[in-house]
Amino acid sequence: LLGLRKKDDNEKIKESRSSKKESLIIKAVKEIIRCQSKDSRPIGTLLSDAIKKSTQTLSMIGGFIIFFSVLIEIMDLLNILDFITNAFAFLLNLAGIEPNVSPALSAGFFEITMGTKLCSEINASLSSQLVTISAILGWGGLSIHAQVASAIKDTDIQMSTFMFARCAHAIIAPLITAALIGPAYPAFAGIESILPSNSTALFSGSIFAFVCIVASLAVISGTL
């Protein structure tokens, strides 16, 4: 929905460009040739620098994840996280959602993977888990926000636009999920009924694995 809205905002920009359509691969090759003509370094050096930059980026992402994971544990030990959990529980009560998923929301507010993993392990209905995970994926977590801020610091991309989109996603995604759960509830009930009692952890792990795949695809699509 936000993408369609952004598409409308960019219509004037598209009109100013050439109407001739080119293949994305051809554009990429032309851009490579253009950059190579401006850079006197050999292709081997460019490849080496690209690998170094990729390694630094991966290290940065891992560092942010570790930092916020440790921060969550410290806040939990100091009982600071309880205040955020209670606030989310109050909002969930107003929305008619099981408040026992509030710890997952409080963790997901800071780090997306910890929040989704905790949500998949909480003893709650599947519908509440899906709505909560949708909100966590929509928000992305402060860890993702810090990573994006670090990545775009030398560009003209505005962080305020990204934050607005994340806030909107955190509201729209659970609403769409809740609306779709109604028609799909018979399928969910059938899945839960055929699961043996000792397979709850396995099923929760499957939810978490699915969420990780969706989150990875979302991050990849956001960078394209």
C-alpha positions as CSV (number, residue, x, y, z in Angstrom):
1,L,0.0,0.0,0.0
2,L,2.8,2.4,0.9
3,G,4.6,1.4,-2.2
4,L,1.6,2.3,-4.4
5,R,1.4,5.6,-2.6
6,K,5.1,6.2,-3.2
7,K,4.6,5.3,-6.8
8,D,2.1,8.1,-7.2
9,D,4.5,10.5,-5.7
10,N,7.2,9.5,-8.2
11,E,5.1,9.9,-11.3
12,K,6.6,13.3,-12.1
13,I,10.1,11.9,-11.8
14,K,9.2,9.1,-14.2
15,E,7.7,11.4,-16.7
16,S,10.9,13.3,-16.9
17,R,12.8,10.2,-17.8
18,S,13.0,8.5,-21.2
19,S,10.0,6.5,-22.2
20,K,12.2,3.8,-23.7
21,K,12.3,0.7,-21.5
22,E,15.6,-1.1,-20.9
23,S,16.4,-4.4,-19.4
24,L,17.6,-4.2,-15.8
25,I,20.6,-6.3,-16.7
26,I,21.5,-4.0,-19.6
27,K,21.3,-1.0,-17.3
28,A,23.5,-2.7,-14.7
29,V,26.1,-3.5,-17.4
30,K,26.1,0.1,-18.7
31,E,26.5,1.4,-15.1
32,I,29.4,-0.9,-14.5
33,I,31.1,0.3,-17.7
34,R,30.4,3.9,-16.8
35,C,31.9,3.5,-13.3
36,Q,34.8,1.6,-14.6
37,S,35.6,4.4,-17.1
38,K,35.7,6.9,-14.2
39,D,37.9,4.7,-12.0
40,S,41.4,3.8,-13.0
41,R,41.7,0.9,-10.6
42,P,41.9,-2.6,-12.3
43,I,38.9,-5.0,-12.0
44,G,40.8,-7.1,-9.5
45,T,41.2,-4.2,-7.1
46,L,37.6,-3.2,-7.5
47,L,36.5,-6.8,-6.8
48,S,38.7,-6.9,-3.7
49,D,37.4,-3.6,-2.4
50,A,33.8,-4.8,-3.0
51,I,34.4,-7.9,-0.9
52,K,36.0,-5.9,1.9
53,K,33.1,-3.5,1.9
54,S,30.6,-6.5,2.0
55,T,32.5,-8.0,4.9
56,Q,32.4,-4.8,6.8
57,T,28.7,-4.4,6.2
58,L,28.0,-8.0,7.4
59,S,30.1,-7.3,10.5
60,M,28.2,-4.1,11.1
61,I,24.8,-5.9,10.9
62,G,26.0,-8.6,13.2
63,G,27.4,-6.0,15.7
64,F,24.0,-4.2,15.8
65,I,22.2,-7.5,16.4
66,I,24.5,-8.5,19.2
67,F,24.4,-5.0,20.8
68,F,20.6,-4.8,20.9
69,S,20.3,-8.5,22.0
70,V,22.6,-7.7,25.0
71,L,20.7,-4.4,25.6
72,I,17.4,-6.4,25.9
73,E,19.0,-8.8,28.4
74,I,20.3,-5.9,30.5
75,M,17.0,-4.1,30.4
76,D,15.3,-7.4,31.4
77,L,17.6,-7.9,34.4
78,L,17.1,-4.2,35.5
79,N,13.3,-4.7,35.1
80,I,13.2,-1.8,32.7
81,L,11.7,-4.0,30.0
82,D,8.7,-4.7,32.3
83,F,7.5,-1.1,31.8
84,I,7.4,-1.5,28.0
85,T,5.8,-5.0,28.3
86,N,3.1,-3.6,30.6
87,A,2.4,-0.7,28.2
88,F,2.1,-3.2,25.3
89,A,-0.2,-5.4,27.4
90,F,-2.5,-2.5,28.0
91,L,-2.7,-1.7,24.3
92,L,-3.3,-5.4,23.5
93,N,-6.1,-5.6,26.0
94,L,-7.8,-2.6,24.3
95,A,-7.3,-4.3,20.9
96,G,-8.8,-7.6,22.2
97,I,-5.5,-9.6,21.7
98,E,-4.0,-11.9,24.3
99,P,-1.8,-9.8,26.5
100,N,0.7,-12.7,27.1
101,V,2.3,-11.9,23.7
102,S,3.4,-8.5,25.1
103,P,6.9,-9.7,26.0
104,A,7.4,-10.6,22.4
105,L,6.4,-7.1,21.3
106,S,8.7,-5.5,23.8
107,A,11.6,-7.6,22.6
108,G,10.6,-7.1,18.9
109,F,10.5,-3.3,19.5
110,F,14.3,-3.5,19.8
111,E,15.4,-6.6,17.8
112,I,13.2,-8.3,15.2
113,T,14.7,-11.8,15.4
114,M,14.4,-12.0,19.2
115,G,10.9,-10.7,19.2
116,T,9.7,-13.2,16.5
117,K,11.4,-16.1,18.2
118,L,9.9,-15.3,21.6
119,C,6.5,-14.9,20.0
120,S,6.7,-18.3,18.4
121,E,7.5,-19.9,21.8
122,I,4.8,-18.1,23.8
123,N,1.7,-20.1,24.8
124,A,-0.9,-18.2,22.8
125,S,-3.3,-18.8,20.0
126,L,-2.0,-19.0,16.5
127,S,-4.0,-16.0,15.4
128,S,-2.5,-13.8,18.2
129,Q,1.0,-15.0,17.3
130,L,0.5,-14.1,13.6
131,V,-0.9,-10.7,14.4
132,T,1.9,-10.0,16.8
133,I,4.6,-11.2,14.4
134,S,3.1,-9.1,11.7
135,A,3.4,-6.0,13.9
136,I,7.0,-6.9,14.7
137,L,7.9,-7.4,11.1
138,G,6.2,-4.2,10.1
139,W,8.1,-2.2,12.7
140,G,11.4,-3.9,12.1
141,G,13.0,-3.2,15.4
142,L,15.4,-0.4,16.5
143,S,18.3,-2.7,15.5
144,I,17.2,-2.5,11.8
145,H,16.6,1.2,12.1
146,A,20.1,1.7,13.4
147,Q,21.5,-0.4,10.5
148,V,19.6,1.6,8.0
149,A,20.7,4.9,9.5
150,S,24.3,3.7,9.3
151,A,24.0,2.6,5.7
152,I,22.4,5.8,4.4
153,K,24.4,8.3,6.4
154,D,26.4,9.3,3.3
155,T,23.4,9.5,0.9
156,D,20.5,11.9,0.4
157,I,17.9,9.4,1.6
158,Q,15.9,10.8,4.5
159,M,15.7,8.7,7.6
160,S,12.3,10.3,8.5
161,T,10.8,8.8,5.4
162,F,12.0,5.3,6.4
163,M,10.7,5.8,10.0
164,F,7.3,6.9,8.8
165,A,7.0,3.9,6.6
166,R,8.0,1.6,9.5
167,C,5.4,3.1,11.8
168,A,2.8,2.8,9.1
169,H,3.8,-0.9,8.4
170,A,3.6,-1.7,12.1
171,I,-0.1,-0.5,12.1
172,I,-1.2,-1.7,8.7
173,A,0.4,-5.2,8.7
174,P,-1.4,-6.6,11.8
175,L,-4.7,-5.1,10.7
176,I,-4.4,-6.9,7.3
177,T,-3.4,-10.1,9.1
178,A,-6.3,-9.9,11.5
179,A,-8.7,-9.3,8.6
180,L,-7.3,-12.3,6.7
181,I,-7.3,-14.6,9.7
182,G,-11.1,-14.8,9.7
183,P,-11.5,-16.5,6.3
184,A,-8.4,-18.6,6.9
185,Y,-9.3,-19.7,10.4
186,P,-10.6,-23.1,9.4
187,A,-7.2,-23.9,7.9
188,F,-5.4,-22.8,11.1
189,A,-7.8,-24.8,13.3
190,G,-7.2,-27.8,11.2
191,I,-3.4,-27.5,11.5
192,E,-3.6,-27.1,15.3
193,S,-6.0,-30.0,15.7
194,I,-3.8,-32.5,13.8
195,L,-0.6,-31.6,15.7
196,P,0.3,-33.9,18.6
197,S,0.9,-32.3,22.0
198,N,4.7,-32.9,21.8
199,S,5.0,-31.1,18.5
200,T,4.2,-27.6,19.8
201,A,7.9,-26.7,19.9
202,L,8.5,-28.0,16.4
203,F,5.5,-26.1,15.1
204,S,6.7,-22.9,16.9
205,G,10.1,-23.4,15.3
206,S,8.5,-23.7,11.9
207,I,6.7,-20.4,12.5
208,F,10.0,-18.8,13.5
209,A,11.7,-20.2,10.4
210,F,9.0,-18.9,8.1
211,V,9.2,-15.5,9.7
212,C,12.9,-15.4,9.2
213,I,12.5,-16.2,5.5
214,V,9.8,-13.5,5.1
215,A,12.0,-11.0,7.0
216,S,15.0,-11.8,4.8
217,L,13.0,-11.3,1.6
218,A,11.6,-8.0,3.0
219,V,15.1,-6.7,3.7
220,I,16.4,-7.8,0.3
221,S,13.4,-6.2,-1.5
222,G,13.9,-3.0,0.5
223,T,17.5,-2.7,-0.7
224,L,16.7,-3.2,-4.4
